[in-house]
Amino acid sequence: MDIIKKTQIYGALKLEATTDDNIVYLYESRELIKSEVFGGIKLFNQNLEVNGIEENFIAIQLIDDSISSISLLHLLIDIVDKKLIINAKVRIAVETAISEFQAFLQKRSAFNESKLKGLIGELKVLHQLLDLSKSVYGWIGAQGESVDFVFDDIQIEVKSVENMSKSINISSLEQLAYEKINLLVNSLSACEKEEEGSFNLKDLGNVILSKLKSNDEKEYWNKQLNELGLIFEDLPLFVIGKYFKLNEQRVYNKSLGLPSISRDSNSLSERIIDVKYTIDLNDLPFKNSINEVV
């Protein structure tokens, strides 16, 4: 094993090494950890001599050198390092990082074309909002919140459909509860790469990244994608190969007569825990894009 880098993270010795051309990260620990293999990565205990004394290390080794596995390894190590900052016990930091990482792997395997279309719709709006000097921090839809964008002066819930005449499903009492809520509906259709106006998630993400100025903003962007099981630098092939085009955009809000169900205005019993409902938007007045309401 060849040690190529040594660092200290809040007192914990971290080594970066190679063995048989594979990358290994090692964290000095007096406690042992259960060995396991997942996502092309191996977790195990390793004894090494440091300053003449044999010490135990918790080792995280790449055993599959595919681009995906390398990206996953870097994500896991980043999580471990951040956990070490708030927890000095290496074993606990690694175990909590592994738990978080395995949750990410579950989201990654569950990400499908339906979720991709929803994400594309949100990111198209994020792109527009950044052009209107809104912050990336207002995008919270990736965290599973009831509303996709929340700012002090405006809130936006995004729905993406192929046909504007389609009824819109509202998933909770909270989704249209804000007084300044806007229901933004994208007519978004799949298309071929060669078609005019086509874009995929990679194209849209690169445009968004070009508008983010600080490292904190870029880190927030990456974290939101991680919440969905995605790593932007290593997107699944079906994600990269799926192209869309925006045909139309409409924005509905309460000042234009957008109907909604809320606990207060509809005098709902406290025993009614939640409500899902469907809105027919046909013939309701609307604005033609988010630019007209921000």
C-alpha positions in Angstrom: 0.0 0.0 0.0 1.4 3.4 -1.0 0.5 6.4 1.0 0.1 9.4 -1.2 -1.5 12.0 1.1 -1.9 12.6 4.9 -4.4 15.1 6.4 -5.8 15.8 9.9 -9.6 16.3 10.2 -10.3 17.6 13.7 -7.6 15.4 15.2 -8.4 12.3 13.1 -5.6 11.1 10.8 -6.8 10.6 7.3 -4.7 8.8 4.7 -5.2 8.6 0.9 -3.4 5.6 -0.5 -3.3 3.2 -3.5 -3.1 -0.6 -3.5 -3.2 -2.7 -6.7 -4.1 0.5 -8.6 -7.2 1.0 -6.4 -7.9 4.0 -4.3 -8.1 3.6 -0.5 -9.0 6.2 2.1 -8.1 5.3 5.7 -9.2 6.9 9.0 -7.2 6.2 12.2 -9.6 4.7 14.8 -9.3 2.7 18.0 -12.6 1.0 17.3 -13.2 -1.7 14.7 -16.0 -1.5 12.1 -18.1 -4.2 10.4 -16.7 -5.1 7.0 -19.1 -4.9 4.0 -19.2 -4.2 0.3 -21.6 -1.9 -1.5 -21.8 0.2 -4.7 -18.3 -0.9 -5.9 -16.8 0.1 -2.5 -15.4 -2.0 0.3 -15.3 -1.1 4.0 -12.9 -2.9 6.3 -10.3 -2.6 9.1 -6.6 -2.2 8.3 -3.6 -2.2 10.6 -0.8 0.2 9.6 2.4 1.2 11.4 2.5 5.0 12.1 5.6 6.5 13.8 6.8 3.0 14.8 3.4 2.1 16.4 0.9 -0.2 14.8 -2.5 1.5 14.6 -5.9 0.4 13.4 -7.6 2.3 10.5 -11.0 2.2 9.1 -10.5 1.7 5.4 -12.8 2.6 2.5 -11.5 1.1 -0.8 -12.7 1.4 -4.4 -13.0 -2.1 -5.9 -14.7 -1.1 -9.1 -13.0 1.6 -11.2 -16.0 2.6 -13.3 -16.8 6.3 -13.5 -19.9 5.8 -11.4 -18.1 4.0 -8.6 -15.4 6.6 -8.5 -18.1 9.3 -8.2 -19.8 7.4 -5.5 -16.5 7.0 -3.6 -15.9 10.7 -3.7 -19.4 11.4 -2.5 -19.0 9.0 0.4 -15.6 10.4 1.5 -17.0 13.9 1.4 -19.9 12.8 3.7 -17.4 11.1 6.1 -15.2 14.2 6.3 -18.2 16.4 7.1 -19.4 14.0 9.8 -15.9 14.0 11.4 -16.2 17.8 11.8 -19.2 17.3 14.1 -18.3 13.9 15.6 -14.8 13.2 16.8 -15.4 9.4 17.0 -14.3 8.0 13.7 -16.4 4.9 13.8 -19.6 6.8 14.6 -18.8 9.3 11.8 -18.2 6.6 9.3 -21.3 4.6 10.3 -23.6 7.6 10.1 -22.0 8.5 6.7 -22.6 5.0 5.5 -26.2 5.1 6.5 -26.7 8.4 4.7 -24.8 7.1 1.7 -27.0 3.9 1.5 -30.1 6.1 1.6 -28.6 8.0 -1.4 -28.1 4.7 -3.3 -31.7 3.8 -2.7 -32.8 7.2 -4.2 -30.4 6.7 -7.1 -32.0 3.3 -8.0 -35.5 4.8 -7.6 -34.9 7.8 -9.9 -37.0 7.2 -13.0 -38.3 9.1 -16.1 -41.3 10.5 -14.2 -39.0 12.0 -11.6 -36.7 13.3 -14.3 -39.5 15.2 -16.0 -40.5 16.8 -12.7 -36.9 17.8 -12.0 -36.5 19.2 -15.5 -39.5 21.4 -15.0 -38.2 22.7 -11.7 -34.8 23.4 -13.1 -36.2 25.3 -16.1 -37.9 27.5 -13.6 -34.7 27.8 -11.5 -32.9 28.9 -14.6 -35.5 31.7 -15.1 -35.4 32.7 -11.5 -31.6 33.1 -11.5 -32.0 35.4 -14.5 -34.4 37.4 -12.4 -31.8 37.8 -9.6 -33.4 35.2 -7.3 -31.2 32.9 -5.2 -30.6 29.2 -5.7 -31.3 28.8 -2.0 -35.0 29.3 -2.7 -35.2 26.0 -4.5 -36.3 23.4 -1.9 -38.4 21.0 -4.0 -35.6 18.5 -4.1 -35.8 18.2 -0.3 -39.4 16.8 -0.5 -41.0 20.0 0.7 -44.6 20.7 -0.3 -43.7 23.7 -2.4 -40.8 23.8 -4.9 -39.6 27.4 -4.5 -39.9 29.7 -1.4 -38.7 33.3 -1.3 -39.8 36.1 1.0 -42.0 37.8 -1.6 -43.2 34.8 -3.7 -43.7 31.1 -3.6 -43.9 28.8 -6.6 -45.2 25.2 -7.1 -44.2 23.7 -10.4 -46.2 21.2 -12.4 -45.0 19.8 -15.7 -47.5 18.2 -18.2 -47.6 17.5 -21.9 -51.0 18.9 -22.4 -52.1 22.2 -20.9 -55.7 21.0 -20.8 -54.8 18.3 -18.3 -56.1 18.7 -14.7 -53.5 19.4 -12.1 -53.1 17.2 -8.9 -52.5 19.0 -5.7 -50.8 16.6 -3.2 -51.5 18.3 0.2 -53.2 21.1 2.1 -49.9 22.9 2.3 -49.1 23.0 -1.4 -51.2 26.0 -2.2 -51.4 27.4 1.4 -49.2 30.4 0.9 -51.0 33.7 0.2 -48.4 34.6 -2.5 -48.3 31.1 -4.0 -48.0 30.7 -7.8 -48.9 27.5 -9.5 -46.6 27.4 -12.5 -47.5 24.8 -15.2 -45.0 23.9 -17.9 -46.1 22.2 -21.1 -43.0 20.0 -21.4 -42.6 17.3 -24.0 -40.0 14.7 -24.8 -38.2 15.3 -28.1 -35.1 14.3 -30.1 -31.8 15.9 -29.5 -31.7 17.5 -33.0 -35.0 19.3 -32.5 -34.9 23.1 -32.1 -35.1 24.2 -28.5 -34.2 20.7 -27.1 -32.2 20.3 -23.9 -31.4 17.6 -21.4 -30.6 17.7 -17.7 -26.9 18.1 -18.4 -27.4 21.1 -20.7 -29.7 22.8 -18.2 -27.5 22.0 -15.3 -24.4 23.5 -17.0 -26.4 26.8 -17.7 -27.4 26.9 -14.0 -23.9 26.3 -12.8 -22.6 29.1 -15.0 -24.9 31.5 -13.1 -23.8 30.3 -9.6 -21.0 32.6 -8.3 -19.9 31.2 -5.0 -18.7 27.8 -3.9 -21.5 27.7 -1.3 -24.1 28.1 -4.0 -22.5 25.3 -6.1 -22.3 23.1 -3.0 -26.0 23.8 -2.4 -26.9 22.8 -6.0 -25.0 19.6 -5.7 -26.6 18.8 -2.4 -30.1 19.2 -3.8 -29.3 16.8 -6.7 -27.8 14.3 -4.1 -31.2 14.5 -2.3 -32.7 13.0 -5.5 -30.0 10.3 -5.8 -28.0 12.2 -8.6 -24.4 13.2 -9.0 -24.3 15.9 -11.7 -20.8 14.9 -12.9 -22.0 11.3 -13.3 -25.6 11.2 -14.4 -27.3 7.9 -15.4 -27.2 7.2 -19.2 -31.0 7.4 -19.5 -31.0 10.9 -17.9 -28.4 12.2 -20.3 -30.1 10.6 -23.3 -33.6 12.1 -22.5 -34.3 15.5 -24.3 -37.2 17.9 -23.7 -38.5 21.1 -25.0 -40.7 23.7 -23.3 -43.8 24.4 -25.4 -45.6 26.8 -23.1 -45.6 28.2 -19.6 -48.6 29.4 -17.6 -48.7 30.9 -14.1 -51.9 30.9 -12.0 -52.3 32.5 -8.6 -55.0 33.5 -6.1 -55.3 37.0 -7.4 -56.3 35.5 -10.8 -58.8 33.2 -9.2 -56.8 30.1 -8.6 -58.9 27.8 -6.4 -57.4 26.0 -3.4 -58.4 24.1 -0.3 -57.0 25.3 3.0 -57.8 24.4 6.6 -58.9 27.9 7.6 -60.9 29.1 4.5 -62.7 25.8 4.1 -63.4 25.2 7.8 -61.9 21.7 7.7 -62.2 19.6 10.9 -58.9 19.1 12.7 -59.7 15.4 12.3 -59.1 15.7 8.6 -55.3 15.2 8.6 -54.6 15.9 4.9 -56.4 16.4 1.5 -55.4 15.6 -2.0 -57.4 17.2 -4.8 -57.5 17.9 -8.5 -57.9 21.3 -10.2 -59.4 22.0 -13.6 -57.5 25.0 -14.9 -59.3 25.3 -18.2 -60.6 28.9 -18.8 -58.9 30.3 -15.7 -56.9 33.5 -16.4 -53.1 33.1 -16.2 -49.8 34.9 -16.8 -47.7 33.7 -19.7 -44.4 33.1 -17.8 -42.7 33.5 -14.4 -41.2 36.7 -15.7 -44.6 38.4 -15.4 -45.1 37.7 -11.6 -41.5 38.0 -10.2 
